[in-house]
Amino acid sequence: MTPDPTRACTAFCGLKRIASGLVADVVGAAKAAIDRGETGAIAIFDDETSRPIEVDFRGSIEEVRARLTLGPPEAEAPRGPGRPKLGVVAREVTLLPRHWDWLSAQPGGASVALRRLVEAARRDEGGEGRVRLAQEAANRFMTAMAGDRPGFEEAGRALFAGDRARFHAETEGWPEDIRDHARRLADPALQEG
């Protein structure tokens, strides 16, 4: 995953959390740990999705940070359709003719109508969507950092059942930083009980 400099993330060195915050700051802390000779593997996770953030730590901190802002080489490829400066990306949508007819009849055309429909669905999804995203993020992190820990499978079952008490009981024996981060990620998906 190419890091978005405005996103929050958390870095671990082995089982210890070493930093949380914006990507550039967290990468700086991780690079400092490497330069100090820390022996644990460095893992950086996006705080919203728990997707790993890949960082090339070769060279000075300035070189590492410069690579973060440049992104992958394919970012320099010619632009395709859409309005990339605005963050608009063109993709293919396959619909039945009656759907295209309805979209074409909407004020602003198909693109405006689709954007409005997506935003309305995101608003209506509300709590269910937030719970699902929290479950996915917590599960992704737990699999990466605690997949071999006692209680991992039961903690996953408790997470998807929304059972806070059982989730906390199953994660209690995990290393403190791993346990606390997993609980923070899982919190929106867990009910009191």
PyMOL commands that set and color helices and strands:
alter all, ss='L'
color gray80, all
select helices_A, chain A and resi 23-35+61-70+73-76+84-86+97-105+109-146+152-161+164-171+176-189
alter helices_A, ss='H'
color red, helices_A
select strands_A, chain A and resi 8-13+16-22+42-46+82-83+88-89
alter strands_A, ss='S'
color yellow, strands_A
deselect
rebuild
show_as cartoon
